[in-house]
Amino acid sequence: MSLILFGLQLLSAPAAATEITLWHAWRGEERAVLEELTSEYQSAHPGDQIELVSVPYESLASKLEAAVPRGNGPDLFIFAHERLGDWVKTALIQPVGPAADYTDAAHGALAGDDSLLYGWPLATKCLALFYNRALVPVPPETTDDLLRLADQLRDHPTEPTRWGFAWEATSAYHNAPFMHGFGGGALVDGRAQLDRPENRAAFAFIQQLAALGPAETSGALITQLFNSGKVAMVPNGPWFLGEIEPQERGGPDFAVAPLPRVSSTGLPAAPYLTVEALFLAGRPAPSTREADGLARDFAAYLQRPDIAGRRAAEGKQVVPGAGGAPAALPDDPVLAAFQRQADLAVPMPTVPAMAQTWEPLARALRRLVRGAATPEQAAAEAQTTWLVVSRPEAPTVDGRPFAWLLGLGLALGAAWAVRQMYVANVVKAWREYLWVAPGGLAVVLLVVAPFVVGASVSLFEVSGSASDGTWRFVGFAHFTDILLSRDFPLTDASTRALSFWYTLAVTLIWTLTNVVLHVSLGVFLALMLREPWVKVRGVFRALLILPWAVPNYITALAWKGMFHQQFGAINALLGICGIAPVSWFAQWTTAFAANVATNTWLGFPFMMVVTLGALQSVSREVEEAAELDGATGWQKFWLVTLPMLKPALLPAVILGSVWTFNMFNVIFLVSGGEPDGSTDILVSQAYRWAFTRGHRYGYGAAYAVIIFGVMVVQSRLLNRVAGRKVL
């Protein structure tokens, strides 16, 4: 009887709930309306569960590419359409329907070459013109009007504190509207064509407009200037709405309008149109058929006209319609302006060549804006740099000789390990070695294994995602290309900074300069804090350790701001002394000095602490005896104190040189490699090849292996020097 009742309970039990996960990077009002709509959907479907996971936008793509191919990612995710080409190629996303059913630009941007649709569009985003109505009652209609207003609204011709127009002048994305308005652009038939007359004309206009605005603009700076009323017009996207201060808190009375037409061509300044879509994760599928059905049903729910209208009204989104039908937008002048701009925009190309144009254009624009290149030179250099970063992949080679060589190496390594175990008498003393086994295992898993995997990647050419792309064995091709600098001859000024040997020289100079300053300043301060006449020495010691205690990326960002040409504290101090402001990142010497100053601030406390500890063992009596023998202060330090400090100081110097050699944060965050990548060091070059220049993972891994080899040689040399000095 009990079995019958148990069976009836199983039959009457509700079906298991279907669960899906959705990753997104929406913030503010967008995130709030998504959470509200999801909650309402689940209330109407009690058996379904939708988990929303918020992921920072800058890391969302990399997390998707790492998780989805292994079945650990979401069922649905929201992202821009710009990576569609790569994701279709690597099957990171699934088709969601035939593209023929949709006709508008938003849906067309999500269509693949196979006439299938690979996402459900949720919102379109592009640049438009934000303007302060108190300063600009009527927005400019042409670029001539824009130049005139930008000049008139400057409150001082030579030292302005208010500007008419400001934008991220060195950003290829923010300058694309002007390139399109002059009839140019980045691609022709899927291939970069950056050096053409239309782009040169656009560069000339950009150079003229940049001269009327603030220097060294960034997104954060433009937000601050617009909120404080110091900039009248700013081109930006819908995301800028969440950064503008409300009027009741002192923010500007602003409006939005389409960007002006280019006077010389009559064409509109057409920004790139980015379509944020809901994508269905690809294979291996992380969900069941029920979950797949729920994902499609939820996507259809978000695209319903009434729900799209709520996303527009509450989330401030410009939403496309389902099936090509226009969505019902609320009576909002800001959304209406973005909709008019979207009708004129150019859908962002999804071909891999597009992603490879960002860095060449940014490098050319930086030289253009600071006056280091003419428009003609900038366009030519952009094309040259694109040819370099889009260099053809290495040819496939036969892997069998390498396999035999690897087998021989493993056999020799095993024989050497057995011999070392015999010499060390490991077999007889195995109980003692059990104590170090956990530490040895941790080293193998956390150090040796990742190094072996990274070194293996350097022998392959990876096309597409590193986790789910196509791998081809190329042997030592990456190493020969790097060491021979075939594509970056030192005689070519435009690509010299990409050469391994140039970067190695900069890295060695960087390491030597910083270590000398760290040791000199650290030892000097330690000797000062040792003296009894210095009052409150404990307070000074605590204060001088603070630079070492603060995370280095925070310190780097703070120093980056202090080196700003117009708003930085350092140039303000120079101005008080009657010295003209310095554009710190326009020349190699000043950019390198800015990096060194930042890293010296970070590094001297370590040397000071080591020296203070070592001074505890230095006898005052020995130093007093040297004084009685007539030694000067310098002789006492050089011949008495320093030799007694060396046993403690030299290991610290070795450790400090290793840290400095690979100090990625300071280079990346302070100078960013400027000017033109000439202040990059080896580790930052490896990062750029792996993640910003077409994702050349094999090439970047080869760079990392070479860096390891250089570090081994450097450490051996320093150890030998330290050994001789100490003995």
RAURKA-V559456 format. One line per field, one symbol per residue. psi: psi as a letter, one per 30 degrees, with the letter a starting at -180 (. if undefined). burial: b if it has 24 or more other C-alpha atoms within 12 Angstrom, else e. A space follows every 50 residues. Layout:
psi: ???
burial: ???
//
This chain:
psi: eeeeeeeeeeefkllkkkklkkklgklbeeeeeeeeeeeeeeefiffkkj kkjkkkeffeeeeefeeefgggalellkllffgeeeeeeghfllkflkff fkfleeeefgklfgglkgljkekkklkljkkjffeieklkflfeeeeeee eefkfkeeilfklekklifgkeeffeeeeefggaaekjhgkkifileeee eeeeeeeeeeffallhkleeeeeeeeeggfkekkklafffeffkklefgg lljllklllllkeffgkkjjlkkkjkljkjkalkkglleeeeeeeeeeee effkeeeeeeeeeefhkjkllkgfkkljklijeeeeeeeeeeffljkkkg lffefffeeeeeeeeeeeeggfkleeeeeeeeeeeeeefgkllklklkfe eeeeeeeeeeeeeeeeeeeeeeefheefhfeeffefeeeeeeeeefeeee eeeeeeefglkjkakffgakkkkgbgeeeeeeffhefikffjefgeffke eeeeeeeeeeeeeeeeeeeeeeeeeeeeffkffjlheeeeeeeffeefek kfeeeeeeeeefgkeegkeefeeeeeggkkkkjfgfleeeeeeeeeeefe eefeeeeeeeeeeefffjkfeeeeeeefggkleeeeeefeeeeffeeeee eeeeeeeeeeegieeeeefdfgflkhgfgkleeeeeeeeeffighieeee eeeeeeeeeeeeeeeeeeeeeeeeee.
burial: eeeeeeeeeeeeeeeeebbbbbbbbbbeebbebbbebbeebbeeeeebbb bbbbeeeeebbbbbbebbbeeebbbbbbbbbbbbbbbbbbbbbbbbbebe ebebbbbbbbbbeeebbbbbbbbbbbbbbbbbeebbeebbebbeebbebb bebbeeeeeeebbbbbbbbbbbbbbbbbbbbbbbbbbeeeebbbbbebbb bbbbbbbbbbbbbbbbbebebbbebbbbbbbbbbbbbbbbbebbeeeeee bbbbbbbbbbbbbeeebbbbbbbbbbbbbbbbbebbbeeebbebbbbbbb bbbbbebbbbbbbbbbbbbbbbbeebbbbbeeebbbbbbbbbbbbbbbbb bbbbbbbbbbbbbbbbbbbbbebbbbbbbbbbbbbbbbbbeebbeeeeee eeeeeeeeeeeeeeeeeeeeeeeeeeeeeeeeeeeeeeeeeeeeeeeeee eeebbbbbbbbbbbbbbbbebbbbbbbbbebbbebebbeeeeebbbbbbb bbbbbbbbbbbbbbbbbbbbbbbbbbbebbeeeeeeeeeebeebbebbee ebbebbbbbbbbbbbbbbebeeeeeeeeeeebbbbbbbeebbbbbbbbbb bbbbbbbbbbbbbbbeebeeeebeeeeeeeeeeeebbeebbbebbbbbbb bbbbbbbbbbbbbbbbbbbbbbbbbbbbbbbbbbbbbbbbbebbbbbbbb bbbbbbbbeebeeebeebeeeeeeeee
//
